[in-house]
């Protein structure tokens, strides 16, 4: 199991909303939370503060457990 890097929330949102994940924001946003959905993938409730740093453990959880990527696919998106 690889140790995933910490990244800024802004970068994480870009990764989720661009190819190949293609998540879209839904209007169920409340404050700093974004509700993201994508066809064939699990929904993600994303706590967004532009310059906040997201711990590598959380990055891994979002990409692998919530978005359904393999560890290798998730690693390639980050590097």
Secondary structure by P-SEA (a helix, b strand, c coil): ccbbbbbcaaaaaaaaacccccccccccccccbbbbbbccbbbbbccccccccccaaaaaaaacccccccaaaaaaaac
